[in-house]
């Protein structure tokens, strides 16, 4: 009874589909050849390779993230950084920073002023250009003062985004730290 009922039911469905104008089965006009199979496989894998190459390109050409040598130690010095920032704010110093291209390198000029607007003298100033993705591209320069602004040259630097970190020491103690995001172009830069 079980098998006979299913067979009758299938026959009724096919005859009902034929009465209402619906085709009972799908038929292809062209035979499936080796050439059409090769073309279909070629298109399939071509799309797959194109998508993979696009994903690889965008993965390698975009932001790679930040890298910390030791995240635990960085978290432990957090309170020390806050205290140093408060001490720097109490000094009331400001730094006017300018950069310009000079023969493939980058000249940094920093003018330090105290709360009253007087030039801050007697500092040991260091400028570091830190590339966000390539630690091998980082450059550093010692800035020297002639009684006014502090100047130095770091380089060579390639075009792109950089972090310019300024550190000023007075009597061997770090008194001022500034981080400036800059963009170095093919011929000009500024901050």
C-alpha positions in Angstrom: 0.0 0.0 0.0 2.8 2.4 0.9 4.7 2.1 -2.4 1.6 1.9 -4.6 0.1 5.1 -3.1 3.3 7.1 -3.8 3.5 6.0 -7.4 -0.2 7.0 -8.0 0.4 10.3 -6.3 3.4 11.1 -8.6 1.5 10.2 -11.7 -1.3 12.5 -10.7 1.0 15.4 -10.1 2.6 15.0 -13.6 -0.7 14.9 -15.3 -2.0 17.9 -13.3 1.1 19.9 -14.3 0.5 19.0 -18.0 -3.2 20.1 -17.8 -2.3 23.6 -16.5 0.3 24.3 -19.2 3.4 23.9 -16.9 6.1 21.7 -18.4 6.5 18.4 -16.6 10.3 18.5 -16.8 13.0 20.9 -18.0 14.7 20.1 -21.3 17.9 21.7 -22.6 18.1 22.7 -26.3 21.9 22.2 -26.5 23.9 19.2 -25.4 26.5 19.6 -22.6 29.9 19.5 -24.3 33.4 19.5 -23.0 33.9 23.0 -24.3 31.0 24.4 -22.3 32.2 22.7 -19.2 35.7 24.2 -19.6 34.3 27.6 -20.2 32.0 27.4 -17.1 35.0 26.2 -14.9 37.2 28.9 -16.3 34.7 31.6 -15.5 34.1 30.2 -12.0 37.8 30.0 -11.2 38.5 33.4 -12.9 36.0 35.1 -10.6 37.5 33.3 -7.6 41.0 34.3 -8.4 39.9 37.9 -9.1 38.1 38.1 -5.7 41.1 36.6 -3.9 43.6 39.0 -5.5 41.4 42.0 -4.7 41.1 40.9 -1.0 44.9 40.3 -0.8 45.6 43.8 -2.3 43.3 45.6 0.1 44.7 43.6 3.1 48.2 44.5 2.2 47.6 48.2 1.3 45.5 49.3 4.2 46.0 49.8 8.0 48.0 47.0 9.6 47.2 47.9 13.2 49.5 48.9 16.0 52.2 46.7 17.5 53.3 46.9 21.2 56.4 45.2 22.3 55.0 44.5 25.7 51.3 45.4 26.3 51.4 44.5 30.0 54.3 46.9 30.8 52.5 49.6 28.8 49.4 49.2 30.9 51.5 49.4 34.1 53.0 52.8 33.3 49.7 54.4 32.5 49.4 56.2 35.9 53.0 57.5 35.4 52.0 58.9 32.0 49.1 60.7 33.5 51.3 62.2 36.2 53.8 63.4 33.6 51.1 65.0 31.5 49.8 66.9 34.5 53.3 68.1 35.4 53.7 69.3 31.8 50.4 71.1 31.9 51.5 72.9 35.1 54.6 74.2 33.3 52.4 75.9 30.8 54.9 75.5 27.9 53.8 75.6 24.3 55.7 74.4 21.3 55.3 75.9 17.8 56.4 73.1 15.4 57.2 73.5 11.7 58.6 71.0 9.3 59.8 71.4 5.7 61.5 69.2 3.1 65.3 69.8 2.7 67.1 67.6 0.2 65.1 64.4 0.8 65.2 64.9 4.5 62.9 66.8 6.8 64.0 69.9 8.8 62.2 70.4 12.1 62.0 73.8 13.8 60.5 74.0 17.3 60.0 77.2 19.3 59.3 76.6 23.0 57.6 79.3 25.0 56.7 79.4 28.7 53.4 80.7 30.2 54.6 84.3 29.9 55.6 83.9 26.3 59.4 83.9 26.9 61.7 81.5 25.0 62.6 78.4 27.0 66.3 77.9 26.9 68.7 75.2 28.0 66.7 72.2 26.7 67.9 69.0 25.2 65.4 68.4 22.4 64.9 65.3 20.3 62.5 64.8 17.4 61.4 61.4 16.2 59.5 60.6 13.0 57.6 57.4 13.7 56.0 55.6 10.8 52.7 53.9 11.8 53.5 50.7 9.9 57.2 50.4 9.3 59.5 50.6 12.3 62.5 50.4 9.9 61.5 53.8 8.4 61.6 55.6 11.7 64.1 58.6 11.9 65.4 60.7 14.7 67.1 64.1 15.0 68.7 66.0 17.8 67.5 69.6 17.8 70.0 72.4 18.6 69.3 75.9 19.6 71.2 79.1 18.7 69.5 81.0 21.5 66.0 80.9 19.9 64.2 78.0 18.2 65.6 74.5 18.2 66.4 73.0 14.8 67.5 69.7 13.3 67.3 67.5 10.3 65.9 63.9 10.2 65.8 61.8 7.1 65.5 60.6 4.5 61.7 60.2 4.9 59.2 58.9 2.3 55.9 60.5 1.6 53.0 59.5 3.8 51.6 59.8 7.3 53.9 60.1 10.2 53.9 60.8 13.9 56.3 63.5 15.0 57.2 63.0 18.7 59.1 65.8 20.4 60.8 65.3 23.7 62.4 68.1 25.7 64.7 67.4 28.7 65.8 69.9 31.2 68.6 69.0 33.7 68.2 65.4 32.6 64.5 65.2 33.4 61.8 64.9 30.7 59.8 68.1 30.9 57.8 68.2 27.7 56.4 65.6 25.2 54.4 66.3 22.2 52.9 64.0 19.6 52.0 65.5 16.2 50.4 63.7 13.3 51.8 65.0 10.1 51.6 64.2 6.4 54.8 64.4 4.3 54.1 64.9 0.7 56.4 64.4 -2.3 57.6 68.0 -2.1 56.1 69.8 1.0 55.0 69.0 4.5 53.7 70.8 7.5 52.3 70.4 11.0 
